[in-house]
Amino acid sequence: MAEEQQKSGHSNGENIIPPEEVATFLPKTVAEGGWEKCWEEEITPWDQGRATPLVVHLVDSSSLPLGRALVPGCGGGHDVVAMASPERFVVGLDISESALKKATETYGSSPKATYFTFVKEDFFTWRPDELFDLIFDYVVFCAIEPDMRSAWAKSMYELLKPDGELVTLMYPITDHEGGPPYKVDVSTYEDVLLPVGFKAVSIEENPHAIATRKGKEKLGRWKKINGSKK
């Protein structure tokens, strides 16, 4: 269990294991029992145990769209709650029952509880009645098999309102082999997002990255272009 606790590595957000190392042991757990097994056994090395510092900065600087927001792969729900407000209702989506149970136990009695909800659904097939003004993705893109990235982009497009914004924290920008997490770069996002109808608004370094991810992340902001998909 000590080894598993080390692999979870989310006591304060700064002891997170580097992505290159995570890619050496996480695939085994995912192959054995999927993301549910990871949460059941607390092998969650991506979980910072708190809201992503960049998300906190974006919220504090009022630089995120208001309205309805979606956080796919929300896990323990930290970013969901950080983004939630009377002006922004946030849906945290995950396929793991254990992850959502933890999120609910942690934040169910939060003063913000009326401004967010957790939903167990598959991001690739779930289509709610109401679309979103904002989607934030940090961990889904790097977790899925690379050949699923086009489907990821299609889901992003279909879940956003016209002129909605997709905020991607591109990670991990490394040169390691295998995964999850699988290595990414700016072009891997452009290759799937531009063809379905997104345009890049800005791409910049993430100065708020935690220690083990510094230099391995970029913030990409994308706008859904009005009109039909190409």
Protein Blocks (a to p, Z undefined) as FASTA:
>chain_A
ZZmmmmnopmnopmpccfklmmmmmmmmmmmnojmlmmmnopafkbgoiacfklmmmmmn
opacehjdddehklnommmmmmgcfklccddddfbfklmmmmmmmmmmgcklmmgccddd
dfklgccfbdcfbdcdfklmmmpcfklmmmmmmmmmmmpcehiacddddddddfbecddd
ddddfklmmmmmmmnopacfbdcddfkbcfklgoiaccddddddedjdZZ
